[in-house]
């Protein structure tokens, strides 16, 4: 039988394991990317591995998240990132050059290659036919050191696109339809592979929008073939030499095929507060809109922004609407400027932001209290915008433009104007002067560590008995934003003791103090959760900071892939209820106990957990590969890969 795209890439990069869905495999990684919010910790971890230089074909460090520099912390981290990149052979994309996913798509992505990034939207490069996967920073550090990247061999779902998009319907509406079909949960260890006649009309920027938001479904990644559209895009970036045709075999097999007729899709939206809370725009019934944010790694390409510029030409933003514009890269901004579209956008009332993540991660342009904010970004979790009571809707650029003009949430087809046709440039403005290539001689490079660069905490070995407090009990769909906030708090990302003060800040502001009290009392903390615990960002601080506070186990109905891997990497047991209803028998402050932990982890991973407070017991499981068992027993991946480390959390070396 023939192979699909995923099988072809995995087979060509396989280091360990068998290509059987559900089994753990290790693959060789060609490229890595980091961004500043996760990269500082990733490079501290890389340094701890004592490797003289990176061993990947290419590793790129981007500064795109915390570019607003209030206080010294962000500037300190950026200088650390620049100097560590020079020393170890890493390419450095300076602040202002653009969002990592947009820039990597433009300048570095290659069909048929593997890419992991310390950002959950790394699958954006699946638009080029890459196996592009989001991961925790420690997994990226290990890959840079030449270690395999481990994942569960995924099942592959074919999404067969037929028909053609109608006017005023775009790629964002396609991925919102996919989210309506698949939701944000139940898709762990799955890859979406796109195919069909409908796909052939989609440009690489459109494919990138779809691949980007596959992350919201919880899949490992999404991938498109490399075809004539890929060649055209790479040629426009002056990278045609990187083109390789890459298609599935005609008799390729898939776990399942889902067909979507593009001609039947209409303008869609994700309502508050989840990307899978899907509706048509028309059902919004002209809700008043206070803010429109155009940009993010999902919808900030040249095509997206020119479409909006043409809709808004000779029009002015409604008096009620604050209109925010954040181009995806310096290249996009330069081409908008050269071709006159930036003037049209500014004339319409757009407030021009930096080429960065900005509003998407809540570190700027938070809406007013109780606002309705329409955004072309990928997540609308409660509070992510920086305003807890704001209602954030995810929409296409076309729907965003309609709201700018009218001040209302309306279907863009109701504008009664001709839909603009966009021809992509045959050649984009390529200027890599804001990309710094590493020094050839690295001996004299000094790694600069400002006061914000903290120590690298580690967890002690796994104890034989876990006797812990349920310090917090949460429900379904707890995101990494719930666990450790982004936005302004993220400037403490390389200072774990400080950042840990804000764990669960927006859920229970007392959590950190209570957890620290339990830890200082020599006891352990346990988190209890519902389904899809840890969805959203790959931010491993959502595991590191709880570990620092003494969390030894998380007991949930189910976990999302990246966060479960991060918990294991930092020595926290990811336990799953055998019977979901046992969740209801636990309350905050209950004392839970499991014994003979090391033996059970080494064997079948099925624990009898006793609720000492209530006098009841139930079974939980911890399904781990043999490799993960060794990591958990050691107290984390760093304790295995650098057992002589001297900055452990509790001071002793192994």
N, C-alpha and C positions, 0 to 999 in steps of 0.2 A: 504493500500500500504506500501511497505517496505521503509526503510530509507537509504540514502546514508551516507557516512562517516561524512560529514559536519553536517547533520541534527542530527546524533547520538551525536556528541560532543556538539553541541549547546544545544540540548535538555537536556543533562546531566549537563550543566553549566548555564542554563537560570535563570536569576534573575528578569528580567523585559521584558515586551513586548511579542509579539507573533511571532512565526517562520513563518512569511510571507515575502517573498522577497520584499525588498523596504521599510519595516518598521524598525524603530530603535529598537534595542534590547540591553539589558545589560547582560553581562555574567560574571561569576566568573572566576578569573584568578588563575591558579595553580602556574605558574612560571613566573618570569620576568628576562630579561637580559638588561644590559646597557653596553656601551663601553665608553671610556674616552672622546671622542669628544662630546658626548651627555650626558654622565652620570653626569658630574659635575653640569650641570644645573638641571638635574632630581633630584639629591640628595639635592641641595639647595631648590628645590621645596618641596621635601619630608620633609625636616626639617621644612619648613614653615607650614606644616600641623599639627605639634605638636603631632605626633604619637610616642609613646615610642619605638616601635619596629615594624618590618615588619609583615604583616598578611598573606602573601602568604606561600605556602608550601616551596618554594625555590626562592630566588632572588640572582643573580650572577652579580657582577661588574667586567668587563673585562678591561684591559689596552692593547689596540691593535692598536689604530689609531695613536696618536701623541707620539710615543715612541722615536723619535729623539729629543734629549734634547739640543737644542741650545738656550741659555738663560734659565732663572729660571722658566719660566711659566709652561712648561709641568711637570717638577719635582714637582712644587708646587701643581698642580692639582692631580698628582698621589698620593701624600701624603695625600691630603684631601680625596680622594676616599678610600684609605686604612683605614684611621681612622674612617670615617663615616660608612664604612662597619662593622668594629669591634663594633661600638657603637650600631648599629640598627639591627644586626643579618643578615647581608648580606655576602655571600661568595665572596671572593676577588681572582681573577685570576691575578697574577702579570705580569708585562711587561716581555715579553719573553716566556710566557707560550703558547701564540698562539692567533689566530683570534677567536673572540667570537663564530661565527657560527660553525666553525670546532670543537672547544673545547666543545661547548654545545652538539653538535651531539655525540661526543665521550663519554662524561662523565655524562651528566645530562638529555638529552631528553628522554621522555617516551611516548609510544603509548597511544592515547586517552586523553592526557592532553592538557590543554590550556597554551600557552606561548605568552606573548607580549614582544617586545624588542624595545628599542629606536634606532633601526637601521632597515632600510627598507628591509634588506636581512634576517631578522629573519625567514621568511618562509623556510629557509634551513632545519629546523627541521621537516618540513612537510614530509621529507623523512622517518621519523620514525613513521608516522601516528599521528602526533601532529597537533592541530589547532594552528599554529605558525604565529603570525601577527606582522608586523612592526607598530610602533606607535610613536607619539611624546613623549618627555621626561615627560611632565606633566601628560599624560595619564598613563605612567608607574609609576610615583610617586603616583598617586591616587590608582592604583591597589595594590601597595605595602602597602598602608594605608588601604586596605580592601575594597575599593570602586569597584563597577562594572566597566568593560570596555564596552563602548558603541560603537556600530557599526551598520551600515545598514545591516539587514539580507540579506545575499548575495544569488544571484542565483548561481546554481552549474552547470558548464559545464563539462561533462565527456569527457576526452581525452582517447580514446580507442587505445592502442598500440598493433599492430599486427606484425608478422614477427620477425626478429632478425637482429641486427646490423651486417653489413659486416666488414671485416677487414679494419682498418684505419679510421673507422667512430666511433664516441663516443657520450657520453651523451651531450656534448656541442653542437654537431651538431643537436641533437634532439631538444634542447630548442631554437636554432637559427631557426629551421624549425617552431616551435611553434610561434616564434616572426614574422616570415614571414607570417603566417596565420592570427594572431590576431593583430599585430602591437603594438605600445606602447600606443595607446589611444583607448577610447571607451570601456574599460573593467572594469571600476570602479564598485565596489560592486558585484564582481564576484569571484568565487573560481574555480580553475582548480582541478578536481579530476581525478587522473590517474588510469587506470585499463587495463585489457586485457592480453592475453597470452604473448604479447611482453614485458610487464612490468615485468613479472615473472623472466626473465633472467637478469634484471638490479640489481646490488648490491646497497646497501644503499649509498655508496659514489657517484655512478652514479645518483641515484635518487636525492641526495642532490644537485648536479649540476643543474638538471632540476628544482627542487623546488626553488632553490636560484634565478635563473634568471626569474622565473615567475614574480618577482617584476618589471622587465622591461616592462611587459605587463600592469602594473597598477592594477593587480588583488589584492584582499584582501589577498589571500594566495594560495598556491598549496598544495595538500596532496596526499600521497600514502597510500595504505593499510599497515597494519602491518602483515607480513606473515613470511614464512620460511627464507627469506633473512634478515628480521629484526632480527629474532632470532639469525641467524649466526653472524650478526654484533654485537649485544649486548653481545653474548657469547664471541666474540673475545675481547671485552672491559671489560670482567669479570663482566658483568652486566646482565646476563641472567635472574636474578630475576625481572628485570624491564620489561621483555617481556610480552606482552598481545596480543593475536591474535585479530586483529581489522579489520573487512572487512565490506563492504556494504551488505545490503540484496540483494538477487538475483533479487527481483522485485523493487529495488530502482528506484526512479524517478530523472530525470535530465532535466534542461531547454533546453539542447541541447547536442548532442553527435558528436564529431569530431573524425574520425578515421585516424590514421597515421601509415603507413606501414614502420616499421623500416628498412626493407630490401631495401627500395627505397631511403633512405636518403644517400646523399654523403657529403663529407667535405664542410662545410659552413663557411661563415664569415659575420660579421656585419661591413659594411664599415663606414667611417666617415660621419656624426658625431652623429649617433643615433644607438641604439641597434637593431632597426627594419629596418635598411637600408641593407637588406640581399642580398647576392649573393652566388653562389658556388665559392669555392676557385679556381677551374680551370679557371674561367672567369677573374681572376686577372692577368693572362698572365705574370707570372714571374716578377712582380714588384720587384725592388731592395729593400731590407730590411736593416734598420740601427740598429734596436733594437728589442730584443725579451724578454718579461717579463713573466715568468712562476710563477704562484701562484695566490693569492687572495682567498677570501672565496668561489669562484666558482670552482676553479680547482687547489687545493693545497693538495689534499688527498694523502695518500701513493700510491694508485693505479695510480693516475695521474702522480706522479713524478717518480715512478719506470718505467712506460711506456716510459717516455722520457729518463730516464737513460739507458734503454736497447737499444733504438734507437741510442743514442749518444755514446755508448760504443766503445772505441778505435777510436773515431773521435774528431775533434777539430772545435770549432766555426769558421765560416767564418771570415776572417780578417775584414770585414766591420761591423760585428754584435757584438753589446754589449749585452751579454746574462745574464739576471738577474734572480735569483732564490730565491723565498721566500716561504719556506714550511709553511703549514697552522697551524701547532702546533708543540710544542716541542716533542710530541709523534711521529709525522710524521718524524721529523728530527732525532730523536734517532733511529727509526727503519731503516731509510735510512742508517744511519751510521753503525748500527750493522750488516746490511746485505750487506754492501759493495757498495750500490748504490750511496751514497754520494760521495765516491771517484771517481766513474765513471763520475758523474756530474761535479765535480770540475776539473777533468782531461780534460773534454771537453771544459773548459773555463768558466764555470758558475761563476758568481760573487754572493757569498752567502750573502743574506740579512737576517735581523731579521725575526722571525716568527711573522709577523705583516702585517697590511694593506699596509703600505709603498707606493709603486709605484701606487697602485690602486687609492689612494686618492690624488696623486700628491704631497706628502710631501717628496719624494725622487725619484731619478732616472728619472728626467725629461729628455726626449730625446733632441737631438740637434735641432736647428732651422730647420724647414721644414722636419723633419725626418718622415720616415715610421716606425711605432712601432707596432709590433704584440703582443697582450696581451691575456692572458687566463682569464682576469678579466671580469666584467659584464657591464661596462659602458665606452663609448667612446665619451662623450660629449666634445665639443670643449673647449680646455684649461684645462680640468680636469687632464691631465697628467702633468701640470705645464708649458707646452710649447704651446702657443696659435696657432702657425701655424703648429703644428705636425699633421700628419694623423695617427690616432689610429684605428686599426682593431682588432676586437674580434675574437679569433680563439680557436680551440681545442688544447690540449697539443700535439697531433700528428702533426697538422699543424705547431705549434710553433717549434717543433723539426726539421721538414723538413727545415724551414727557417734558423735555427741555422746552419745547415750543409751546405746549399747551398747559403745562403745570398740572397735568392729569395723567393717570395711568391708563393709557388708551392703546388699543390695537393700532400699530403703525399703518395698517392698511386704510384706516379711517382718516388719514391725513389728506386723502384725495389729491395726491400729487404723484408724478411719475417716479418710479423707483430708479435710483441712480445706478448706472452700470459702471463698474470699476475695472479698468485694465491695469494689471500689475506691471510695474516697470520692467523692461527687458534687462536693465542693469540697475541695482540699488547703489546708493552712495556708500561704498565700502571705505571705512576709515578705522583702522585698528590701532590708532595712536594711543587710545586709552586702555589698551591691553598691554601689560608688561610681561615680557618673556623672562624666564629665570636667568640668573647670572650663570655664565659658563663655569667660572671658578667660584666655588661656594665656601671655601675655607675661611675667607675673611668676612663673610656675611654675619652680622650680629642680629640675633633675634631680639627685637625690642619688646619688653614686657612692662607695660604701664601698671599703675596701681590697681587697675580693674581686672588684671589677669591673675586669677586665683590659683590655688592648688587643685590638683585633680583628685577628688575624693574617690575612695574605693570602699566596697563592702567587705566585711569580714566573711570568713567561711560560713557555709550553711550550718546552722546548729542542728543537733539531733532532735530537739523538741522546740516547736514553735508554740509559745503560750502568749497570745497577743490580744490587745484591745481592738474591738471594732471602732476605730477612731472616726470613721465616716461610712455611711451607707447611702449610695446614690442609685439612680434609676437607669433606664436604657439610654443609649446614645450619648454617653458622657465622652466629650471630645478632649483632645489634648489641650485645647483652649480653656476648658473647664478646669483641667488639672493644674496647668501652669499658664497664666495669662500671657498673651503677646503684648502688642502695643508698647506703651511707655515702659512697662516692667521689663521688657526684653533687653534693656541696656545692661542688666545685671547677668546676662547669659554666661559670662565667663567667671562669675563670682558666685559659686554655688551656695555658700552659706547665706548670702544676701538674697539671692533669687528664691531660695527655699522658704523665705518668710511669706511668700505670696501663693503657696500651693493651695489650691481650692479656694482662693480668695473670693471669687464671685459665686461660690456655692455655699461655703461656710467660712467666714472670715476668721473664726477661732481655730480652724484646723491646725495650722502650723504650730501655734503655741501649745495646743494640747498634745500634738504628736511629739514635739520636742520634749515636753515634760515626761511623757511616757518613756521616750528613749533615754533621757537622763536618769530615769528611775531604774534603768537596766532592763526594761521590758520591750516588747515589740508592738508595732502597729500593724493592723490589718485593714484593708479597704474592701468593702463589699459593694458589688455593682450588678447591674442588669446586663442586657444584651449590648453588643457592639462597643464595649468599653475601649476607649483609646482611639476612636475614629478621628479623622482629620489630619493634622500636621504630623510630620515625622519627628518633630522636636523631641529629642531624647531626654531633655530636661524634665519631661513629664514622668520619666523613670528615675533619673539621677537625683532630682530634688526630693521625691518621696523616700528614696533610699537613704539620702543624707538625714532625713527626719526619722529614720528607724523603721520604715515600712518594710516588712519582710515577706508579705504575701498579699496578692490581690485575688479575691474570690469573686468570680463573675459568671454570668450565664454564658457569655461568649466574649471573645476579644477580636480586635482588628489586627491584621498581620504585622504591621510595622511596630505597633506599640508592644505587642506580645514579645517580639524579638528584642526590643529595647529593654523590657523588664528582665528577660533572661540575661542579657548582656551585663546588667548591673545587679545580678544576684537576687532578684525578687521573684518568688514563685508565682507563676500565673495559674491559679487553680480554677477549675470549672466545676460547677454544680453537676452532679450526676442526674439529679431531678430538679428542674427549675423551681418547683414550688418550695423547695427548702430555703430559697431566698427569703420567703415570707416569715420564716421562723427565727430570723436574726434581727436584732435591733442595735442601734448605736450603743456603745459602751459594753456590749456583751463581751465576755471573755471566751475566746475560741482556742482550742488546743489540738495539735496533732503531734504524735510521738513517733519515734523510730523513723524520722524523716529521711535520713541518709540512705537507709536500706531500701525504703519504699521508692525513693527517687531512682535509685540504681536498678530497681526491678520493674514492677508493673505500674508504678505511679498512681495507684488508687489508695487514697487515704481515708481513714475513719476520722472525721472531725467531730470533736465534742464541744458542744456549747455548754461550758461550765456554769454559766449564769442560769440557764434554763433547764439543765439536767437532761438534754436530749443529744442525739448523735445522728450524723448523716454522712454519706460518702461524697467525696470530691475527687476529681482526677487532675493529673498534671501530665499531659502527654508530651513527651520530649524525645528528640532523637538522641542517639548515643553521644553525639557531640555536645548537644545542649545539656545533657545530664552532667557531663564533666564541668561545663561552665557553671551551672547552678551549684554543684558541690563545692567548687572552688570559691564561690562568692562573686563571680563575674568574669567576663572575658579578659579584662586586663590582668587579672590575677593569674591567668593561664599564659597569656602572651608576653607578660613581663612580670614574672613572679618575684623579681627582686625590687620592685617598686617600693619607694620609701615614704610615700605620702598617703598611706592608707588612712581611712577614716578613723580607725581606732589605734593607729600608731605602730602596730607590730607588723613585721614582715612575715610572710609565709615561711 
